[in-house]
Amino acid sequence: MKKKSILIIIPIVLFSLCSYGVELDLIKKKYNNESSKILHFPRNFKWCVATAAHQIEGGNENNDWWEWEHIRPSKIKNEENSGLATDHWNRVPEDTKLLNDLGVKQYRFSIEWSRIEPEEGVFNLEAINHYKNELNELRKYGIAPMVTLHHFTSPLWFAKMGGWSNADSPNKFLNFVKFVNQKLGKNIEQWITFNEPMVMIGGGYVTGVFPPGIKDWNQTILPLRNILIAHSLAYKELHKNKKALVGIAHHLRIMDAYNKFNPIECFMAKKLSLAFNWTFLNALKTGKISLYIPTKIEYVEEIPQLKDTQDFIGVNYYTRDLVKFNPLSKEPFTVVANNKSPASDLHWEIYPEGLYSILKEVNKKFKKLPIYITENGIADHSDSLRSNFLKTHLQKIYRAINEGINVQGYCHWSLIDNFEWAEGFTPRFGLYEVDYKSFKRTPRESALLYKEIIAKNGLFLEPK
Ligand code: IFM
């Protein structure tokens, strides 16, 4: 009996080993191929998506943007206004489910100041409870909040008193921050005080496409210094919670010469990059504001309280600009997109290399601080470019991390389509498409890709 069973077992074992060997070979081959093609991200990497209140909530009637959107002739493409936006205000549980479906670990969203403090000094408890519920929803799914306190919109009462040009504006902002921190702070560990302050100042005071619609370089200084001071006050306040991490989401762009052999264009591109990308970052490290754009503006001031008031650096990265010089034109320097490269629906050049250069430069200048990609995305209605955009940008982040740059997380802009400021609803940045009639959300192909990347904590590269 024993002999018999041994005789039966041996061939089975041999056969299994044999086929196991073959299978192992196959698996190995597959695995080796795949493993060499998976770019693994660090274990606690924070996969995230970002939104902003005014762009998705709807019905934010009490802020400067709402008023701006209703001026005629219209300031917004196709005379649109944010209106009900994506009706997110009434769909928080549904949208939190989308976050959970994607598998993100973190969600960046903003709290609308004009809802919390509709009149100066009058705080709306219903609004604060709404955000409390939103935080609870997130907690249910184990998603960490990253909360933006100012994402382009200010309450009307604040705008009417001169907005960021008013010397008292930092204290007005601080009152709001104190209230939010007191009511919600224990559930929030990561804060963004301001979103893209340079974009807000540029749009509001140079190009005039954002409220208050001013086009005067000289009027940029007051908002610049007041926003910096407001940030430093908020930084101190939020640090009453020992665990809080506080930063700014900086919009950083590559600025290159249109013709790299043209020294004037090279010079101006450097100056513009220094002014746009580094004025805020340098001031918050050194306490010194230094802004210089030849023929436009020159300003230097030391405000010691600004020094060392960031715990991390938020990077919003989208594209590159080319600086063109035409001595015969009334405005000799213009900024254009590279029309030889693939571009988004907004004609923004797709330039992933730029993200890598920015990360290198941020790291070189601010070595001690961790970096979070607080926004990166593309306006792509047909979703024909987004997946590749996502992959190529993540590859650059992967490369940076592998070279020792401390990138802690990546927020894709955006979870859902939304109101794109002066461009209205036409640009579609969402991983989920929004039907603006029914408000139905539908995942795009790229959402499925992002979900897979998050699930694998890495990126598969296809064979060439
Ligand atoms: O939609 C904006 C967002 O509000 C700020 N960063 C850039 C995004 C795309 O333009």
Residues whose N, C-alpha, C, O or C-beta is under 5 A from the ligand:
A	BS01	IFM	none
